[in-house]
Amino acid sequence: MKRTPSIPTRLFENLPGARRLFYVAVGVGFVSGALFALQAVLLSFAVDGVFLQSRTLSETLPLLGVMVVLLMVRTAAIWAGDILAQRSAGRVKTSLRQQLLSQLVILGPARMSADSERSGELVSTVAQGVEVLDDYIALFLPARYLAALVPTFVFLLVLILDPLTTLVLLFAGPMLLMMLAYIGGRARAITDRRFLELSWMSAFFLDVLQGIATLKMFGRSREQAANIEDISQHYGKTTMEVLATAFQTSLVMEWAATAATALVALEVSYRLMAGLLPFSQALAVLLLTPEFFLPLRQMALRYHAGTAGKAAAERIFTILDSNVSQATDQSRSEPATHVAAAPIPLPAGFDIRFDRVSYTYPSSEGEERRPALRDFSLTIGAGQTIALVGPSGAGKTTISSLLLRFIELQSGAITVGGVPLGDIDAAAWRRQVAWVPQMPHLFYGSVLENIRMARPDASMEEVNAAARAAHAHEFISALPQGYDTPLGERGARLSGGQAQRVAIARAFLK
């Protein structure tokens, strides 16, 4: 059975540069911790030499010089480790945003609208979900590695200096990890719930904003405002639960580490007073013990970032792992019985054939699956003009989506000039197709930019001709800045009919 890769493995997948930066950051962090441990040992010998062995300043100065050098190197290592970890996180976030955008393009509008996920949830995942990974990669993951590396190094030093004290560390270290795992399990469940609530709240808020005119018309705006307030308060309570759990985790870890350090101090002091342990070794062990627990405490402090990042990463990978027929920038639309070696050029003088095509949209859990198309057949000859007529829900939009390759063919065959549609280069095919949906989308920008989206290199004369063909030139010319008039989001400055005509002009220009 194929093993599912871990989240860190997937985050750095196909990003050798980011992975290299991350491991260097961890290595630098380990060097910083090791240098601090060595400083503690040198300090103990320096104190022992000055106060108990009556060494002069000149005799102690070389040791102090080494400590100063170690301090400077450690300071530089801490700074470099933070910078490298942040750069690694930045590269991963950039890659994930590109992958998410590419995946949404591959899924296509029909596939996304058929999914149960709302636009606000996608926006929350793409924007906030990716941003949450910053602390996960730059803070939590390095802390997790250092929690294993630095205590091991300190443990070996203590083992050389005082083997008896290592028994306390050997007992206390795993105990702290067990406590962290126990409390962290509850924190993980609350964090997962918080991320889902954030996604749902974003989706609900976006729905309300998009439907504000309808809500005003039916007098439901105050009711929805109250709903938003209730959802926000519930999300706030969940956030406070997460913070409370994070504080509890830190408190328990701090208490346990302090208790273990006190136990070490007690047994070391007893043996020191009994003359069973030299002062220099006793002081070194006392200085090293907090350093043994420090990486574990830092991991506890950043455990909240770890659980939040893991929840966000799982949601991101759910989108990236959505069932698509290709991992390239095109979706395939072909029978399962035929697999093309590579996309082929668009045939000339083609006809289009639908042969016993069936398609069923994904359904929610417990909902009956009803086919949008069943054994549909149609032949469109070259140069022929046809109109698809039928009641709502008859499958007209599904036919368009299949033809545009927004959704995958489930059964039957679609051929263009005798060639399976899925074998034709997607970019070449879509360049031959103009499409005006029921609710066309106009982007934020000028009228000219929206029309030229079909063909960016089109001349102004060609744009004017397309607008005249769509009967849009007159009202566009009457706008304050003509074709350069900026439109709001979704064509806010235009009426519904005018927006339709701009979309038709865009189709004519193509």
N, C-alpha and C positions, 0 to 999 in steps of 0.2 A: 504494500500500500504506500502511495506517495506521501511523504511527510510534508505537512504544511510549514513553510518557512516562518521563522519568528518575525515579529514586527521590526526590530532593528535590522534584520537581514533584508527585509523588503524595502525599508526606507533607503538603504544604501545600495540597492540593486541597480546595476548598470551606472553607478556613480563612483568610479574608483578614486577620483580626485577628492570627493567629499569623504569617502571612507578613509582615505589616507590622512586627511586633515584631522578626522575624528580620532584615529588611533594615535597620531602624533600628540594631540591634545591630552589624551589619556596618559601617554608616556611621559609628557611634561608634568602632568599632575602627579604621577608617581614619583618622579624625580624631586618635585617640591616636597612631598611627604617624607621621602627618604632623607632629604637634606635636613629637614627639621629634626628628624630622629637622630641623625648624626650630630647636629648642633647640641641636642640635649645631652648626648654622651660626652661630647667635648666640654660642655659647660660643667658637667658634674666633675670631670677630672680637673678642670681649672679651679673650681671652688675648693676641691679637696687639696690641691697643691698649694693654694694661697693660705687657707685657714688652718689646715692640719699639718701640712708639710713645710710651711713657712718659706715658700718659694718667693723670690723677688719678682718685681714687675718685669724686669728684663728676661727672666726665665719663663714667665707666663705669656709674654707678649707674642711670641710666634703662634701659640695656641689661640690667643684672642684674634690674631690676624686671620687665621684660617676660619674662625667663626664668622668674622665680618665678611670674608669672601663668600662663604656658604650662604650668609644672609642675603647678599646682593644677588647671587645666582638664584636663590629661591624666590626672591621678589620678582626677578625677570621671568622665572618659570611660571609663576602664578599669572602674571600679565599675559604671557604668550599662550598659556593654556586656555584662558578665557577668550582671547581673540580667535584662536584656531577653532575652538568649539563653536563660537558664534558664526564664523565663516562656513563651517561645515553645515550648520543648521540652515544658513541662508541658501546654500546650494541645493540642499534637499527640498526646502520649501519651494524654490523656483522650479525645480524639476517636477514636483507634485502638482503645482498649479498648471504647468504645461500639460502634464499627463491628464489631469482632470478636464481641462478644456478640450484636448484632443478626444478624450473619451466621450464627452457630451456631444461633440461634433459627429463622432462615429455612431453614437446611439441614434441621433437624428431627432427631429421634433416629434414625429409620430410615436416613436418608441418612448420618449420622455413623457409625452402627454398620456400615454397608456399606462405608465408606471404609477404606483400609488403615492409616490413621493411628490410633494408640492415644490413649487419654485423657491419659496422661502427657505425650505429645508436644504435645497441644493446650494443656495447662496450662503447660508450659514456654514455649511460644510466646506465650501470652496474658500470662503474668506476667513471666518473665525476658526474653523477646524484646522486649517493649515497653519494659521498663526499660533495656535496652541502648541504645535510641535516645536516651536522655538525653544521653550523651556525644557521640553522633553529631551530634545537632542543635545542642547548646550549645557543643561544642568543635571537632569536626572540620570541619563545614560552614563556620562563620565563618573558621576557619584557612585553609580552601581558597580562599575569596574574598579574604581579606587577603593570601594568598601571591601573588595577581596584582595587587592594587591598591597595596599599600604599596611593594613593590619598583619598580613603575612610577613612582611619585611620587619615590622616592629616586633612581632612574635619571635622571629629568629634572633633579633638582637637581644631581647630579654632572655631567650633561651641560653645564649652565650654568657650573659651577665649573671643570671640567677634562675636556674632551671625550676626551682620550687615555685616561683611566682607565675610561671607559665601555666601551672595547674589552675590557678584562679582565672587567668585569661582564657584558657581552653574551655572552662565551664561558662564564663560570663558571655563570651562572644556569641556562641550558638544560641544562648538564651535570649539575647537581644534580638537576633534575627528571627527567632520563633515568635517573639512578642510583636515584632514589626509585621510579620506575615499574618498573624492573627488579627491585629487591628487593621492592617491594610486590606484584608478581604472585605471588611465592612465599608471601608473608604472607597474601594473600587466599585461596589454596588451603587453607592450614593452618587459617585462621580458619573457613572454611566447614565443614571437616571437624570442627573443635571444636564448632561450634554443632549440627551433626547428632548428634555423640556425646552432647552434653548433653541433647538432646531424647530420644534413645534411652535414655539412662541414667535420665532422669526417668520415662519410660514403663515401663521394666523395674522400677524401684523401686516405682512405684505398683501394678503387677501383683503384686509380691511381697507388699506390704502388704495388698492386697485378698484375696489367697489365702493368708494366713498360717495360717488354721485348716486348710485342706486340706494345706498343706505339713507342718504339725505332725503331722497324722493319718497321713500316708504317710512320715514320717521324712525329709523332703527339705529341711527348713529350713536345716540347716547347709550343705548343698550350694548352696542359693541364696544364703546369706550369703557363701560363698566366691566365687560368681559376681559378686555386687555388689562385693566387694573387687577382683576382677580388672578389672571395668569401670571402677571408680573410679580404679585405678592407671593404666589405659590413658588415661583422660580427663586425669589429672594430667600424664602424659607429653606429651600433645598440648598442654595448656595451657603447659607449659614450653617446647615448641617455638615456640608463638606468642610468648611473652615473649622468648625468645632472638632470634627474628627481629625483634621490635620493638627490642631493644637493638642489634642489628646495624644496623638502619636508622638509628637515632639516631647510632650511632658513625660510620658512613660519612658521614652528612650533616654531623656536627660536624667531622670530619676534612677533608672537602672544603671546607666554609665557612672553616675556619681556614687552610687552604692558600691559598685564593683571597684571603683578607684579608692574609696574609703577602706574597703576590705584589704586591698593591696597595701595601702599605707599602714594599716594596722599590723599586718603580719611582717612587713618589712621593718617597721619601727621596733617591733618586739625582738626580732633577730639582730637588729643593729645594736640595741641596748644590751643584748646578751653576748655581743661580741662574735656572733656567728656570721656576720655579713659586713664587708668593708664599707666605709662611708661613701666612697665614690660610686660603688656599684649600687648601693641603696638609693642614693640621690638620682642616679641615671634611671633606675627602674621606676622611681616615683615620677620623673619627668616623662618617661616613655609611655606610661600607662594611659594618661589622657589622650595621647596621640594614637594609641591603639583603638580607642573608642571614637575618636573624632570623625573618621570617615563614615562610621555607622550612624552617628548622630546627623551628619550632613545628608546622608541618604534619607533619613527619616524626615528631615526638614523639606526635602525635595520630593518626597513620596507623593504628595498631592499633585505636583507637576507631572509625575510619572503616570498616575492613574488617569489624569485628564488627557495627557498626550496619547495614552494607549487607547482610550475611548475614541478620541478624534481619529487616530490612525485606522482603527478598525472600520469606522464609518467611511473614511476615504477609500480604503481598499475594497469595501463593499461596492462602491460606485465603479472603481477601476476594474473590478472583477465581474461586472455585469455582463451577461451573456451577449457577446458580439461574435460575428462570424469571422472577423479578421482583426488582427492587431495592427492594421495599417489604417491610413486615412481614407478608408472607403468601407462601406458596408456591402456585403454580398447579398444577392437576391437570386437564388438558384435552387433547383431541386437538390435534395440530399444525395441523389444518385450520381450527380455529375460534379466533378471537381476540376477546375481549370488550372493549368500549369502556371499561367500568367495572364494578366489582362491583355486583351487584344484591341486593336483600333476599331472605331465605329464603322460598320459597313455603310456603303453609299447606297442611296435609293432604297431605303429599308421600309419594310412593313413591320407592324407590331402585332404579336399574337399572344393571347392569354389562353392557355390550354388547361382546363379543369383545375383552376386555381382555387385554393381554399386558404382561409386565414382566420385565426381566432386570437383575439387580444388576451394578454394575461389578465387574470381575474384575482380579486381579493380573496382572502381565505374564507371559505364557506360560501362563496358566490358561484352561481352556476355559470359555466363557460358556454357562451353562445357564439357561434362562428359569425364573423362579419361578412365573409364570403364563403360560398360553398359550391364547388364544381363550376366556377365561373369561366366561361370561354368567350373570346372576342377576337376578331381580326380587324385591324385598322390598316387599310391599304396606303401605300405611299401617296401623299398629297391629299388624302381624304379628310374631310371635316366631319366630325361626329359630335353629338351631344349625349352625355350620359344623364338620363332622366330617371328619377325614382324618389320614393318617399324618404324622409329622414331615417337614417340607420340602414339604408339599403346597401351601403358599401361603396358609395361614390368616392368618399375621401380615402378609403382603404385602397381602392384601385389606384388613385393618384399617388398615395404613399408608396405602394409597391413599385409603381412605374418610376418614381423618383429615387427609389432605393433607400427610403427612410426606414423601412421595416424589412425583415427578412422573409423570403418566401418559405412557407411551411410545406406546401404540397402543390403539385402541378408544375407548370412550366411557363415562363415568359420568355419569348424570343424576339429579337430584333434582327430582321433580315436573315432569319434562320439561325442566328447565333444566340445562345442563352444570355439573357441580360446580365447575369452575374459574371460572365466572362469578359464583358466589355469594360474598358477602362472607365472608371466612375467619373473622373474629371472630364474626359472627352464627352461622355454621355450627358452630363448635366449642363455642359456648355451648349448643347442642342435643345435644351428644355427650358421653357419659360413657364413660370407658375405664379399665379395670384391666388393666395388662400382666401378663405372666407373672412378672416380678420388679419389683413396684412400688417406687418410691423414696419414702422418708420423709425429710424434711429435718430438719436440726438445729433444734430448737425443741420446743414443747409438743405434746401430742396434739391439743389444741384448735386450735392454729395449723395443724397438718397437715390436719385435717379441714376447717377453714374455708378452706383454700386454694382449694377449689372455688367457694366463695361467701363472700367476706370479710364481707358484711353480714348473714349468717345469724344468727338469734337462737339463744340457748342451747337453747331448746325444739326448734328445728329440728335442731340438732346432735345432741341426745339421740335424737330420732326416727330420724335417719339411722344412728346407732350401734346403736340397738336393731334396726333392720331388718337390719343387718349382723351381728347377734349379737356386738357388740363392747362394748356398754355395761357388761356385768357385769365383764369383766376390766379395763376402763378405770377403773371406779369403785373397783376393788380396788387400783389403783396408789397409791403413797404420797401423791401430790397430785391424784389423780383426773385430770380432763381437763387440769389444769395441769402434769402431770408432764412434765418435760423429757426429750426423747429424744436419744440420741446420734446420730451420723451414720449414715444409712441405717437408722434405727430400732433402734439397737444394744440398747436395753433390752427390746425385744420379741422374742418368738419369731417364726419365719417365718410361722406361721399367724396370729398376732396382727397382724403387719404387714400381711398380706393383708386381714384384716378391717377394719383402719383405712383401707386404700386403698378397700375396697368401700364403707365408710361415706362416704368422701369422694365417691365416684361417686354414691351415693344422694342426698347433699346437693345435688349439682349438678342 
